[in-house]
């Protein structure tokens, strides 16, 4: 993998973290473009990040989810 790609990846993570986000997952894929006639590789970066918002409401008006039967909701 090209060192320039890794440097760019680190810069993207630094920018996201500087905004208060916590990077939880990162994937860098390097490949040769099938659409370009050039020999230069390309990269795709997928970043997953989380940022808690304290005191924010969910906006649904029902803050008590104790009777919620949704199996996917964390309690």
C-alpha positions in Angstrom: 0.0 0.0 0.0 1.3 3.4 -0.9 2.6 5.5 2.0 0.8 8.6 0.6 -2.6 6.8 1.0 -1.8 6.0 4.6 -0.7 9.6 5.3 -4.0 10.8 3.8 -6.0 8.3 5.9 -4.2 9.6 9.1 -5.0 13.2 8.1 -8.7 12.4 7.6 -8.9 10.7 11.0 -7.2 13.7 12.7 -9.7 16.1 11.1 -12.7 14.0 12.3 -11.2 13.6 15.8 -10.5 17.3 16.0 -14.3 17.9 15.6 -15.0 15.7 18.7 -15.8 12.4 16.9 -14.4 9.1 18.1 -13.3 6.9 15.1 -14.6 3.4 15.8 -13.9 1.6 12.5 -11.7 2.4 9.5 -11.1 0.7 6.2 -8.8 1.7 3.4 -9.1 0.0 0.0 -6.5 0.5 -2.7 -7.1 -0.5 -6.2 -6.4 0.2 -9.9 -9.4 2.0 -11.5 -11.0 -0.1 -14.2 -12.4 3.1 -15.8 -9.2 5.1 -16.1 -6.4 4.4 -18.6 -3.8 5.6 -16.0 -1.6 3.3 -14.0 -2.1 5.3 -10.8 -3.9 3.5 -8.0 -6.9 4.9 -6.3 -8.1 4.5 -2.7 -11.4 4.5 -0.9 -11.6 5.3 2.8 -14.6 4.2 4.9 -14.7 5.8 8.3 -17.2 5.0 11.0 -17.3 7.4 14.0 -19.5 8.2 16.9 -20.2 11.4 18.8 -22.5 11.5 21.8 -24.7 14.5 22.2 -25.4 15.0 25.9 -28.8 16.3 26.9 -30.2 15.9 23.4 -33.7 14.7 23.0 -34.7 12.0 20.5 -37.5 14.2 19.4 -40.2 11.6 19.6 -41.8 13.1 22.7 -41.6 9.7 24.6 -38.5 9.7 26.6 -39.5 6.7 28.7 -38.7 3.6 26.6 -39.1 1.1 29.5 -42.2 -0.5 27.8 -40.6 -0.6 24.3 -40.5 -4.2 23.0 -38.0 -3.4 20.2 -35.3 -6.2 20.4 -32.8 -4.0 18.7 -33.0 -1.1 21.2 -30.3 -0.9 23.8 -31.6 -0.2 27.3 
